[in-house]
Amino acid sequence: MNLSELLRGKSPLIMGVLNVTPDSFYDGGRWAKPEDAISRAGQMMEDGADIIDVGGESTRP
């Protein structure tokens, strides 16, 4: 299934948010190492996430 098919579905989707910047205000850069981020994304998928939103750029001023 591709993304457009997934988004046209009839049931709600669950999105996991994975912040991978070292200055993340939410988790303090906990997932900044690639191996940690990959592991966390896998856990989110196991927990039912349909989409993983990877935050890879800081929004700091």
N, C-alpha and C positions, 0 to 999 in steps of 0.2 A: 504494500500500500504506500503510495506517495503522499507528500504533505497536503496537496490540494484535496485528495480523496479523504484524508484524515479530518481535515477541517470542515468538510461538507457533511460529515457524519451527523447522525441524529442524537447522539448522546454527548454529554459534557466531557471535556477533556481535562486532565490534570497536568499542570505544568510545574516542573521542578526548576528552581532558580539556583544556579551555581555561580557564585562570585569567585573569580580566579585572580583578581588583582590583590597585591599584597596590602593595599590600604583600604580594603573593604570595611565600611563602617559596621556592617552586620556581623561578620564572622572574623574580622581581623586578619584576613589573608590565610585562613585555615586551609584553603584548597589551592594555594598558589603553585605548588609543585604538580607537574603534569600527572605523575602516578597517583597522587592523592585525589586530584580532580577526576581522573578516570574511574577510580574506585568509588568515589562518591556518586558520580553519575550512574554507575552500575547499581548502586544501592537504591538510588531514586527510582530507577526503572523497576527493580524488584519490588519496591514499595508501591508501584502502580502509576508512576509518571508516564504520560504519553509523549510529552515534549520536554526537553531540557533546554532552558534558556541559559546560555553561558555568557556571563558578564565579564568581558575581557578588557574593558577600558574604564579607567577611573573617571568619575564625574566630579572630582574635586575641583574647586576653582583655581 
